[in-house]
């Protein structure tokens, strides 16, 4: 019991001090309590319109957006741009005439890249594989080629290699 005597004295004094503070708080009349609490008046924080908010945010290097405005991350923005680009390309009227030129010494890979960019073929690897499977890499002829409609892979290869079956 002697070991805890100092602890019990501190606990007792703490309870007494807490009770006295509680009584002191309860003894203050309610009108005086309101005087102790700082009152916020209507003029304390002026209402700002949207333009003022945007101006203050701009000073701090921040941006304010409308709640209905869609904000994109960098990845989402790139996806949207790619999607818009594909839709724009598809919305163009189909080309009625396809014209391209192959220069001397042009590799099958460069030709495939050109045909992809013109949207004549869809797959570079398929074009290269077809050229290699028929062993026509050295038979590609330089020249200007014209098609009245989008050619099939076989028509395209036949025309640029000179195979007229």
C-alpha positions in Angstrom: 0.0 0.0 0.0 2.9 2.3 0.6 4.2 1.9 -2.9 1.0 3.3 -4.4 0.7 6.2 -2.0 2.2 8.8 -4.2 0.1 7.6 -7.2 -3.1 7.7 -5.2 -2.3 11.2 -3.9 -1.8 12.4 -7.5 -5.0 10.7 -8.6 -7.0 12.2 -5.8 -5.7 15.7 -6.4 -6.4 15.3 -10.2 -10.0 14.4 -9.4 -10.5 17.3 -7.1 -9.0 19.8 -9.6 -11.2 18.4 -12.4 -14.3 18.7 -10.2 -13.5 22.3 -9.3 -12.9 23.2 -13.0 -16.3 21.6 -13.9 -18.1 23.6 -11.1 -16.4 26.8 -12.3 -17.5 26.2 -15.9 -21.1 25.4 -14.8 -21.3 28.5 -12.5 -20.7 31.0 -15.3 -24.1 32.5 -16.5 -25.1 31.6 -20.0 -24.9 35.2 -21.2 -21.3 35.4 -20.2 -20.6 32.1 -22.0 -21.7 33.6 -25.2 -19.3 36.5 -24.6 -16.4 34.0 -24.2 -17.1 32.3 -27.6 -16.0 34.4 -30.5 -19.0 35.2 -32.7 -18.7 35.0 -36.5 -20.6 37.7 -38.2 -21.9 37.6 -41.8 -19.2 40.0 -42.8 -16.3 37.9 -41.4 -16.0 35.7 -44.5 -17.3 37.5 -47.6 -19.0 35.4 -50.3 -16.9 35.2 -53.4 -18.3 34.6 -56.9 -16.9 32.1 -59.3 -14.6 34.6 -61.1 -13.1 35.8 -57.8 -12.5 32.2 -56.8 -10.8 31.4 -60.1 -8.7 34.6 -59.8 -7.5 33.7 -56.3 -6.8 30.1 -57.3 -4.8 31.4 -60.3 -2.7 33.5 -57.9 -1.9 30.3 -56.0 -1.1 28.3 -59.1 -4.3 26.3 -58.9 -7.1 25.6 -61.3 -10.9 25.6 -60.7 -13.1 23.5 -62.9 -16.9 23.2 -63.1 -18.3 20.2 -61.5 -19.7 18.9 -64.8 -16.4 19.3 -66.6 -14.5 16.1 -67.3 -10.8 16.2 -66.2 -8.5 13.6 -67.8 -5.3 12.1 -66.6 -2.4 12.0 -69.0 -3.1 8.4 -69.9 -6.8 9.0 -70.4 -6.0 12.0 -72.6 -3.7 10.0 -74.8 -6.4 7.3 -75.1 -9.0 9.9 -76.1 -6.7 11.4 -78.7 -6.0 8.0 -80.2 -9.7 7.2 -80.3 -10.5 10.6 -81.9 -7.8 10.1 -84.5 -9.1 6.6 -85.4 -12.7 7.9 -85.7 -11.6 10.8 -87.8 -9.7 8.5 -90.2 -12.6 6.1 -90.4 -15.1 9.0 -91.0 -13.2 10.2 -94.0 -14.9 9.0 -97.2 -13.2 5.9 -98.5 -10.6 6.5 -101.0 -11.6 5.6 -104.5 -8.2 5.4 -106.0 -5.0 4.1 -104.3 -1.7 5.4 -105.7 1.8 4.8 -104.2 5.4 4.7 -105.4 8.1 2.3 -104.7 11.7 3.5 -105.3 14.6 1.3 -106.4 16.2 -0.6 -103.5 13.3 -0.1 -101.1 13.0 -2.9 -98.7 9.9 -4.9 -98.0 9.8 -3.5 -94.5 9.7 0.1 -95.8 7.1 -0.8 -98.3 5.0 -2.4 -95.6 5.3 0.7 -93.4 4.2 2.9 -96.3 1.2 0.6 -97.1 0.2 0.6 -93.4 0.3 4.4 -93.3 -1.9 4.6 -96.4 -4.2 1.9 -94.9 -3.9 -0.4 -97.8 -2.8 -3.2 -95.6 -3.6 -3.8 -91.9 -0.7 -6.0 -90.8 3.0 -5.4 -91.6 4.0 -8.9 -90.4 1.4 -10.6 -92.7 2.7 -8.7 -95.7 6.4 -9.5 -94.9 5.6 -13.1 -94.3 3.7 -13.4 -97.6 6.6 -11.8 -99.5 9.1 -14.2 -97.7 7.0 -17.3 -98.1 6.8 -16.8 -101.9 10.5 -15.7 -102.0 9.6 -12.5 -103.8 11.8 -10.0 -101.8 14.2 -9.5 -104.7 11.4 -9.3 -107.3 9.8 -6.1 -106.0 9.9 -3.6 -108.8 10.3 0.2 -108.5 7.5 2.2 -109.9 4.2 4.0 -109.4 1.3 1.7 -108.7 -2.4 2.5 -109.0 -5.4 0.6 -107.8 -9.0 1.6 -108.5 -10.2 -0.1 -105.3 -8.5 -1.3 -102.2 -6.4 -4.3 -103.3 -6.2 -7.7 -101.6 -2.9 -8.9 -100.3 -2.5 -11.2 -103.3 -3.4 -8.5 -105.9 -0.9 -6.1 -104.2 1.9 -8.6 -104.2 1.2 -9.7 -107.8 1.3 -6.1 -109.0 4.5 -5.0 -107.2 6.5 -8.1 -108.0 5.4 -8.3 -111.6 3.8 -11.8 -111.3 0.9 -11.7 -113.6 -0.8 -15.0 -113.1 
